[in-house]
Amino acid sequence: MNSRPARPAALFAVAALSSSTAFAQFNCLAFERPTLLPLSHLAASVDVGDLNADGRVDIITAGGDAFTLYIAHGATGAAGMRPIRTPMPATAAAFGDFDGNGHMDAAIIQDDPAQLRVLIGDGSTNFYTFDDYPLEATYGEAVSLTVADFNNDGADDLFIGIRSGSGEEPRLQFFISDGSRGFESRSVDVLLPGAFHGQVVDLDLDGDLDVLSSTFAGPSAVIMLLNDGDANFTSQCLYPRPQEHMGLVDAPATTGAAAADFDLDGDIDIAAMHVIGTITFFIQRNGVYWESPALDPGDVGWFIDTADFNLDGRPDLVLGKPLGSARLQLLENITTGEDMTFASPFAIQSEGFPLHITTTEFDDEPGPDIVFADAGESLGGVGVASAALPEDSHCVYDLSGSGVVDHADLAVILAFWGAPGSPADLTQDLNVNARDIAELLSTWGAHANPRAMHPQYDWSYGQRAVHSEARQAIRDSALADGADFNTDGRVSAVELADWIAARN
């Protein structure tokens, strides 16, 4: 049992969808209940791209004895997708322009024999030929594909994600395209076996695309594969500290990793997902990574990805969970100062087990959408959770996270008085002032979606104490300024409101 104090329900409420709920609220965006695109084979991986160059997002998914294309057709979003199934064994699949001709191709991993198969597209939805390349991984080890132009030559290259390493010297494998259907296999020596799903990101901000991965089943670590610009990679590892779980203290297996500038300081940070459900952040400061205390959204963790879901300039997180009703969880980034801050987890209910997650602009609504491989009780499918604007956006005024627009939100506005770029700047005029108070009063008493702010991942009462201290400081200022109109020695909520109105 985790020794961390129990979380207050008001600070850590997970708003799971009921069977009659159409939308899940996430700050000032909503997510529709995921649409499941059915498959006749296992769903182990998913990728998105515009296969037929019609300006719409298509999907490729693989698992077991086949891979399937879902091609956008007719209506936008998941409703307009049409499947094309190919009976060709595939563990994973991904889109990419591997010959540099402007047409989207595809790549799949096969187990027997262990090989990479590259299918060359004709610019529509057809593949007219394929080439096979042997993998260094053995049967069942290769599990994912990561696509990017690592050497900046205009043709996409490939990184092979593996479940574990074979042999005494663990090695990872890249396939670098020559721009004309050929590939050069390049190996990377690593300290630890295994590098699961990869994320493409410029980790060191040198202008070259790197790969972030995790060991998954091996010794717990985040693996950074740093690119020299010519697709030659060196590996570095980050090791999370031991954590207590079920009475044991150990470094939990790292099942996934995502990178972004989470604390908004200009450097790329890393969020590592652990199998026990916790998240470790490695915060980069001046080229050095510092490990934060573990964030604990609860339930067993599996996959993690990042995107700015609510379009506020802060990278948020989406988590895939194999257990519990909250199979997809969103963590909203609400950082405003030096301390990186995330809101309570918010759930999007899915029917199956999200095996692989990616994000994309899937439809015409604002905000990134979530596409995931969903392993159901029998076979599974591809889940699509689309973002949509809710009719009621009172959540933007609930600055204190109390669930209602009230005096606590006035206190937050005063705490940020005069500050540009703050969430308290409700009118977005780059200054927190009386106009924001007027805007807040227009929704006074409205019930907003509860969200709580937790600086430094204090999942107990830390932020509530911060809010309390801010309110008390404002009340003290009001008291000193003569706001105790009934001279009882304290400033009531009504007196505070009157004082604010008089001040502005």
C-alpha positions as CSV (number, residue, x, y, z in Angstrom):
1,M,0.0,0.0,0.0
2,N,1.3,3.4,-0.9
3,S,2.2,5.4,2.2
4,R,1.2,8.8,0.6
5,P,-1.6,10.4,2.5
6,A,-5.1,9.9,1.1
7,R,-6.1,12.4,-1.5
8,P,-9.0,14.7,-0.7
9,A,-11.9,13.9,-2.9
10,A,-12.4,17.6,-3.8
11,L,-8.9,17.9,-5.0
12,F,-8.6,14.7,-6.9
13,A,-12.1,14.1,-8.4
14,V,-12.1,11.9,-11.6
15,A,-15.1,12.7,-13.6
16,A,-15.7,9.4,-15.3
17,L,-18.4,9.3,-18.0
18,S,-21.7,7.7,-17.2
19,S,-23.6,5.8,-19.9
20,S,-25.8,8.8,-20.5
21,T,-23.1,11.5,-20.7
22,A,-22.2,12.8,-24.2
23,F,-19.2,14.8,-23.3
24,A,-16.3,14.7,-20.8
25,Q,-15.2,18.1,-19.7
26,F,-11.5,19.0,-19.7
27,N,-10.9,22.6,-18.8
28,C,-12.5,24.6,-21.6
29,L,-12.5,21.7,-24.1
30,A,-14.7,18.7,-24.1
31,F,-14.1,15.2,-25.5
32,E,-16.7,13.1,-27.1
33,R,-17.1,9.6,-25.9
34,P,-14.6,7.6,-28.0
35,T,-15.9,6.1,-31.3
36,L,-14.6,2.6,-31.7
37,L,-13.7,1.5,-35.3
38,P,-14.0,-2.3,-35.2
39,L,-11.2,-4.7,-36.4
40,S,-11.2,-8.4,-37.3
41,H,-7.7,-8.7,-35.8
42,L,-5.8,-7.6,-32.7
43,A,-5.1,-3.9,-32.2
44,A,-1.5,-3.5,-31.1
45,S,-0.4,-0.3,-32.7
46,V,-1.8,2.8,-34.4
47,D,-0.5,5.6,-36.6
48,V,-2.0,8.4,-38.5
49,G,-1.2,10.1,-41.8
50,D,-2.8,11.3,-45.1
51,L,-2.3,8.2,-47.3
52,N,-4.1,9.4,-50.4
53,A,-3.2,13.1,-50.1
54,D,-6.8,14.3,-49.9
55,G,-6.2,16.5,-46.9
56,R,-7.9,14.1,-44.4
57,V,-6.3,12.0,-41.7
58,D,-6.2,8.3,-42.3
59,I,-5.3,5.5,-39.8
60,I,-3.2,2.4,-40.0
61,T,-3.3,-0.2,-37.3
62,A,-1.8,-3.7,-36.9
63,G,-1.8,-6.7,-34.8
64,G,-1.9,-10.5,-35.2
65,D,-2.5,-11.8,-38.7
66,A,-3.4,-8.5,-40.5
67,F,-3.1,-4.8,-40.7
68,T,-6.0,-2.4,-41.5
69,L,-6.2,1.0,-43.1
70,Y,-9.1,3.3,-42.1
71,I,-9.5,5.8,-44.9
72,A,-11.3,9.1,-44.4
73,H,-14.3,9.1,-46.7
74,G,-17.4,11.3,-46.8
75,A,-18.2,12.8,-43.4
76,T,-15.4,14.3,-41.3
77,G,-14.2,12.5,-38.2
78,A,-14.5,8.9,-37.2
79,A,-18.0,8.6,-38.8
80,G,-16.4,9.0,-42.3
81,M,-13.8,6.2,-41.9
82,R,-13.9,3.1,-44.2
83,P,-11.7,0.0,-43.5
84,I,-9.4,-1.8,-45.9
85,R,-8.0,-5.0,-44.3
86,T,-4.9,-6.6,-45.6
87,P,-4.3,-10.3,-44.5
88,M,-0.6,-9.9,-43.9
89,P,0.9,-10.7,-40.4
90,A,2.0,-7.5,-38.7
91,T,3.0,-6.6,-35.1
92,A,3.1,-2.9,-35.7
93,A,2.5,-0.5,-38.6
94,A,3.3,3.2,-39.4
95,F,3.0,5.6,-42.3
96,G,5.9,7.5,-43.9
97,D,7.3,8.7,-47.2
98,F,10.2,6.3,-47.4
99,D,11.3,6.9,-51.0
100,G,10.9,10.7,-50.9
101,N,8.5,10.9,-53.9
102,G,5.8,12.7,-52.0
103,H,3.5,9.7,-51.7
104,M,2.7,8.1,-48.4
105,D,4.1,4.6,-47.9
106,A,3.7,2.2,-45.0
107,A,6.0,0.0,-42.9
108,I,5.1,-3.0,-40.8
109,I,7.0,-5.3,-38.5
110,Q,6.7,-9.1,-38.9
111,D,7.7,-11.8,-36.4
112,D,8.3,-14.9,-38.5
113,P,10.9,-14.2,-39.8
114,A,11.7,-11.1,-37.8
115,Q,11.7,-8.4,-40.5
116,L,10.7,-4.9,-41.5
117,R,8.5,-4.8,-44.5
118,V,8.2,-1.5,-46.4
119,L,5.1,-1.1,-48.6
120,I,5.4,1.5,-51.4
121,G,2.3,3.5,-52.0
122,D,1.0,4.8,-55.3
123,G,-0.5,8.0,-54.1
124,S,-4.0,6.6,-53.6
125,T,-4.9,3.8,-51.1
126,N,-2.9,1.1,-52.8
127,F,0.6,-0.4,-52.2
128,Y,2.1,-1.7,-55.4
129,T,5.3,-3.4,-54.1
130,F,7.2,-4.1,-50.9
131,D,10.8,-4.7,-49.7
132,D,11.9,-6.7,-46.7
133,Y,14.8,-6.0,-44.3
134,P,16.0,-8.4,-41.5
135,L,15.8,-7.2,-37.9
136,E,18.4,-7.8,-35.3
137,A,15.6,-8.5,-32.8
138,T,14.4,-12.0,-32.4
139,Y,10.9,-13.4,-32.7
140,G,8.4,-11.4,-30.7
141,E,10.8,-8.7,-29.6
142,A,10.1,-5.9,-32.1
143,V,6.9,-4.2,-31.1
144,S,6.8,-0.6,-32.5
145,L,7.8,1.7,-35.3
146,T,8.8,5.3,-35.0
147,V,9.1,7.4,-38.2
148,A,11.0,10.6,-38.8
149,D,13.5,12.2,-41.3
150,F,16.5,11.7,-39.0
151,N,19.1,12.8,-41.5
152,N,17.2,15.7,-43.1
153,D,17.3,14.3,-46.6
154,G,13.6,14.5,-47.4
155,A,12.9,10.8,-46.9
156,D,11.5,9.3,-43.8
157,D,13.6,6.9,-41.7
158,L,12.6,4.3,-39.1
159,F,13.4,3.3,-35.5
160,I,12.5,-0.2,-34.3
161,G,11.1,-0.4,-30.7
162,I,11.8,-3.6,-29.0
163,R,10.4,-5.3,-25.9
164,S,13.7,-6.6,-24.7
165,G,17.3,-7.0,-25.9
166,S,18.8,-10.2,-27.1
167,G,22.4,-11.2,-26.6
168,E,25.0,-9.9,-24.1
169,E,25.4,-6.5,-25.8
170,P,22.0,-4.8,-26.2
171,R,21.6,-2.9,-29.5
172,L,18.9,-0.9,-31.0
173,Q,18.2,-0.6,-34.7
174,F,17.5,2.2,-37.1
175,F,16.7,2.0,-40.8
176,I,18.0,5.1,-42.7
177,S,16.4,5.7,-46.1
178,D,18.6,6.5,-49.1
179,G,15.7,8.3,-50.7
180,S,15.1,5.7,-53.4
181,R,13.5,2.7,-51.7
182,G,16.8,1.5,-50.1
183,F,17.6,1.5,-46.4
184,E,20.8,1.3,-44.4
185,S,20.6,-0.6,-41.1
186,R,22.3,1.2,-38.3
187,S,22.7,-0.1,-34.7
188,V,23.1,1.8,-31.5
189,D,24.8,0.4,-28.4
190,V,22.8,0.9,-25.3
191,L,23.4,0.2,-21.6
192,L,20.1,-1.5,-21.0
193,P,18.0,-4.1,-22.9
194,G,14.8,-2.9,-24.6
195,A,13.5,0.4,-25.9
196,F,9.7,0.4,-26.2
197,H,7.6,2.9,-28.2
198,G,9.6,5.9,-29.3
199,Q,8.7,9.6,-29.4
200,V,10.4,11.9,-31.9
201,V,11.5,15.1,-30.3
202,D,14.5,17.4,-30.4
203,L,15.6,16.7,-26.8
204,D,18.7,18.8,-26.8
205,L,17.3,21.6,-29.0
206,D,20.2,21.3,-31.6
207,G,17.8,21.2,-34.6
208,D,18.1,17.4,-35.1
209,L,15.3,14.9,-34.3
210,D,16.1,12.6,-31.4
211,V,14.2,9.6,-30.0
212,L,12.8,9.2,-26.5
213,S,11.9,5.7,-25.3
214,S,11.8,3.5,-22.2
215,T,12.9,0.1,-21.2
216,F,9.5,-1.3,-20.4
217,A,10.3,-4.8,-19.2
218,G,14.0,-4.3,-18.4
219,P,15.6,-2.3,-15.6
220,S,13.6,0.8,-15.1
221,A,15.0,3.7,-17.2
222,V,14.2,6.4,-19.8
223,I,16.3,6.0,-22.9
224,M,17.4,9.1,-24.9
225,L,18.8,8.5,-28.3
226,L,20.6,11.7,-29.4
227,N,21.1,12.4,-33.1
228,D,24.2,14.1,-34.4
229,G,22.3,15.4,-37.5
230,D,23.5,12.5,-39.8
231,A,21.3,9.9,-38.1
232,N,24.2,8.6,-35.9
233,F,22.8,8.1,-32.4
234,T,24.3,7.9,-28.9
235,S,22.3,6.7,-26.0
236,Q,21.8,8.2,-22.5
237,C,19.7,6.9,-19.7
238,L,17.7,8.4,-16.9
239,Y,16.9,6.2,-13.9
240,P,13.9,6.9,-11.7
241,R,14.3,6.6,-7.9
242,P,12.7,3.7,-6.1
243,Q,9.1,4.1,-5.1
244,E,6.9,2.3,-2.5
245,H,4.2,0.1,-3.9
246,M,2.3,-2.8,-2.3
247,G,4.7,-2.7,0.7
248,L,7.8,-3.0,-1.5
249,V,10.3,-0.3,-2.4
250,D,11.8,-0.6,-5.9
251,A,12.3,1.3,-9.1
252,P,9.0,0.6,-11.0
253,A,9.1,-0.5,-14.6
254,T,9.0,2.4,-17.0
255,T,6.4,1.6,-19.6
256,G,6.4,4.9,-21.6
257,A,7.8,8.4,-21.8
258,A,6.8,11.7,-23.3
259,A,8.8,14.9,-23.7
260,A,7.9,18.6,-23.9
261,D,8.6,21.9,-22.2
262,F,6.3,21.1,-19.3
263,D,7.5,23.8,-17.0
264,L,7.6,26.5,-19.7
265,D,11.3,27.5,-19.2
266,G,12.5,26.8,-22.7
267,D,14.1,23.4,-22.1
268,I,12.7,20.0,-23.0
269,D,11.5,18.0,-19.9
270,I,10.5,14.3,-19.7
271,A,7.5,12.5,-18.2
272,A,8.1,8.8,-17.5
273,M,5.1,6.5,-17.1
274,H,5.5,3.6,-14.6
275,V,3.6,0.3,-14.5
276,I,2.4,1.0,-11.0
277,G,0.6,4.1,-12.2
278,T,2.9,6.9,-11.1
279,I,4.7,9.4,-13.3
280,T,8.2,10.7,-12.8
281,F,9.2,14.0,-14.3
282,F,12.8,14.7,-15.2
283,I,13.0,18.5,-15.3
284,Q,15.8,20.0,-17.4
285,R,17.6,23.0,-16.1
286,N,20.6,24.3,-17.9
287,G,21.3,20.9,-19.5
288,V,20.9,18.9,-16.3
289,Y,17.9,16.7,-15.5
290,W,16.4,16.9,-12.1
291,E,14.0,14.2,-10.9
292,S,10.7,15.5,-9.4
293,P,8.7,13.7,-6.7
294,A,6.4,11.1,-8.3
295,L,3.0,12.1,-9.5
296,D,0.3,9.5,-8.7
297,P,-2.8,9.6,-10.8
298,G,-3.7,6.1,-9.6
299,D,-4.3,2.7,-11.4
300,V,-1.8,0.7,-13.4
301,G,-0.1,2.8,-16.1
302,W,0.8,1.8,-19.6
303,F,1.2,4.5,-22.2
304,I,1.7,8.2,-22.2
305,D,1.6,11.0,-24.8
306,T,1.6,14.8,-24.8
307,A,-0.3,17.5,-26.6
308,D,-1.7,20.9,-25.9
309,F,-5.3,19.7,-25.7
310,N,-6.9,23.0,-24.4
311,L,-4.8,25.2,-26.7
312,D,-3.5,27.3,-23.8
313,G,0.2,27.0,-24.8
314,R,1.0,24.4,-22.1
315,P,1.7,20.7,-23.0
316,D,-0.8,18.4,-21.3
317,L,-0.6,14.6,-20.9
318,V,-2.8,11.7,-21.9
319,L,-2.4,8.4,-20.1
320,G,-3.4,4.9,-21.2
321,K,-4.6,2.6,-18.4
322,P,-5.2,-1.1,-18.7
323,L,-7.3,-1.4,-15.5
324,G,-10.2,0.5,-14.0
325,S,-13.0,2.5,-15.6
326,A,-10.7,5.4,-16.4
327,R,-8.9,3.8,-19.3
328,L,-7.8,7.2,-20.7
329,Q,-6.8,9.9,-18.3
330,L,-6.0,13.6,-19.1
331,L,-3.7,15.6,-17.0
332,E,-4.1,19.4,-17.6
333,N,-0.9,21.5,-17.3
334,I,-1.8,24.7,-15.5
335,T,1.7,25.9,-14.8
336,T,1.9,29.7,-14.2
337,G,5.2,30.2,-12.4
338,E,8.4,28.4,-11.5
339,D,6.6,25.4,-10.1
340,M,5.3,22.9,-12.7
341,T,1.6,22.3,-11.9
342,F,-0.9,19.8,-13.1
343,A,-4.6,19.5,-12.5
344,S,-6.4,16.4,-11.2
345,P,-6.8,13.5,-13.6
346,F,-9.8,13.7,-15.9
347,A,-11.2,10.5,-17.4
348,I,-12.4,9.6,-20.9
349,Q,-14.0,6.2,-20.6
350,S,-13.0,3.6,-23.3
351,E,-14.5,0.2,-23.7
352,G,-11.3,-1.8,-24.0
353,F,-7.6,-1.6,-23.1
354,P,-5.7,1.3,-24.8
355,L,-2.5,-0.4,-26.1
356,H,-1.0,2.5,-28.0
357,I,-1.9,6.2,-28.1
358,T,-1.2,9.0,-30.6
359,T,-2.6,12.5,-31.0
360,T,-3.5,14.4,-34.2
361,E,-5.9,17.0,-35.6
362,F,-8.4,14.5,-36.7
363,D,-11.5,16.6,-37.4
364,D,-12.6,20.2,-37.9
365,E,-13.0,21.0,-34.2
366,P,-10.2,22.9,-32.3
367,G,-7.7,21.0,-30.2
368,P,-5.8,17.8,-30.8
369,D,-7.8,14.5,-30.9
370,I,-6.8,11.2,-29.4
371,V,-6.4,8.0,-31.5
372,F,-5.6,4.8,-29.8
373,A,-5.4,1.0,-30.4
374,D,-8.1,-0.5,-28.2
375,A,-7.7,-4.1,-27.3
376,G,-11.3,-5.3,-26.5
377,E,-12.4,-8.4,-24.8
378,S,-12.4,-10.3,-28.1
379,L,-10.4,-8.6,-30.8
380,G,-10.6,-4.8,-30.5
381,G,-10.5,-1.7,-32.6
382,V,-9.3,1.8,-33.0
383,G,-10.7,4.4,-30.6
384,V,-11.1,8.0,-31.6
385,A,-11.8,10.6,-28.9
386,S,-12.5,13.9,-30.6
387,A,-12.2,17.3,-28.9
388,A,-15.1,19.7,-29.1
389,L,-15.9,23.1,-27.5
390,P,-18.5,22.8,-24.7
391,E,-21.4,25.2,-24.5
392,D,-20.7,26.1,-20.9
393,S,-17.1,27.4,-20.4
394,H,-17.5,28.5,-16.8
395,C,-14.5,26.4,-16.0
396,V,-12.2,29.2,-17.2
397,Y,-13.5,31.4,-14.4
398,D,-13.0,28.7,-11.6
399,L,-9.5,29.9,-10.9
400,S,-9.3,28.4,-7.5
401,G,-10.5,24.9,-8.5
402,S,-13.3,24.9,-6.0
403,G,-16.0,23.9,-8.5
404,V,-17.9,27.2,-8.2
405,V,-17.2,30.8,-9.2
406,D,-17.0,32.6,-5.9
407,H,-14.8,34.8,-3.6
408,A,-11.9,32.4,-3.8
409,D,-11.6,33.3,-7.5
410,L,-11.6,37.0,-6.7
411,A,-8.7,36.2,-4.3
412,V,-6.8,34.6,-7.2
413,I,-7.4,37.6,-9.4
414,L,-6.0,39.9,-6.8
415,A,-3.0,37.7,-6.2
416,F,-2.1,38.0,-9.9
417,W,-3.1,41.8,-10.0
418,G,-1.2,43.5,-12.9
419,A,0.4,40.3,-14.1
420,P,0.4,39.6,-17.9
421,G,-0.1,36.1,-19.3
422,S,-1.8,34.7,-16.2
423,P,-4.9,32.5,-16.2
424,A,-6.5,35.2,-14.1
425,D,-6.4,37.5,-17.2
426,L,-9.9,36.5,-18.1
427,T,-10.3,39.3,-20.7
428,Q,-6.9,38.5,-22.3
429,D,-5.8,42.1,-22.4
430,L,-2.3,41.2,-20.9
431,N,-3.2,42.8,-17.6
432,V,-5.1,41.4,-14.6
433,N,-7.3,44.3,-13.6
434,A,-10.8,45.5,-12.8
435,R,-12.1,44.3,-16.2
436,D,-11.3,40.7,-15.1
437,I,-13.3,41.1,-11.9
438,A,-16.2,42.4,-13.9
439,E,-15.9,39.3,-16.2
440,L,-15.8,37.0,-13.2
441,L,-18.8,38.6,-11.6
442,S,-20.8,37.9,-14.8
443,T,-20.7,34.2,-14.0
444,W,-20.8,34.6,-10.2
445,G,-22.1,31.4,-8.5
446,A,-21.9,29.3,-11.7
447,H,-20.8,25.7,-11.1
448,A,-17.7,24.9,-13.0
449,N,-16.0,21.6,-13.6
450,P,-13.8,21.0,-10.5
451,R,-10.1,21.2,-11.1
452,A,-7.3,21.5,-8.6
453,M,-3.8,22.9,-8.9
454,H,-0.9,21.1,-7.3
455,P,2.5,22.8,-7.3
456,Q,5.4,20.4,-7.1
457,Y,3.0,17.4,-7.3
458,D,1.7,17.8,-3.8
459,W,-1.3,15.5,-4.0
460,S,-2.4,16.2,-0.4
461,Y,-3.4,19.6,0.8
462,G,-0.5,21.7,-0.5
463,Q,-2.4,23.8,-3.1
464,R,-5.4,24.2,-0.8
465,A,-3.0,25.7,1.7
466,V,-1.6,28.0,-1.0
467,H,-5.2,29.1,-1.9
468,S,-5.9,29.6,1.8
469,E,-2.8,31.7,2.3
470,A,-3.6,33.8,-0.8
471,R,-7.1,34.5,0.5
472,Q,-5.8,35.3,4.0
473,A,-3.2,37.7,2.6
474,I,-5.9,39.5,0.7
475,R,-8.2,39.6,3.7
476,D,-5.4,41.0,5.8
477,S,-4.9,43.7,3.2
478,A,-8.6,44.4,3.2
479,L,-8.7,44.5,7.0
480,A,-5.8,47.0,7.1
481,D,-7.6,49.1,4.5
482,G,-10.7,49.4,6.6
483,A,-12.8,46.7,5.0
484,D,-14.1,45.5,8.4
485,F,-17.2,47.5,8.0
486,N,-19.1,45.9,11.0
487,T,-15.9,46.1,13.2
488,D,-16.0,42.5,14.3
489,G,-12.3,42.0,13.8
490,R,-12.5,40.0,10.6
491,V,-13.4,40.6,6.9
492,S,-16.3,38.5,5.8
493,A,-16.9,37.3,2.2
494,V,-19.5,40.0,1.7
495,E,-17.2,42.7,3.1
496,L,-14.4,41.4,0.9
497,A,-16.6,41.7,-2.2
498,D,-17.7,45.2,-1.2
499,W,-14.1,46.2,-0.6
500,I,-13.1,44.8,-4.0
501,A,-15.9,46.7,-5.7
502,A,-14.9,49.9,-4.0
503,R,-11.3,49.5,-4.9
504,N,-12.0,49.0,-8.5
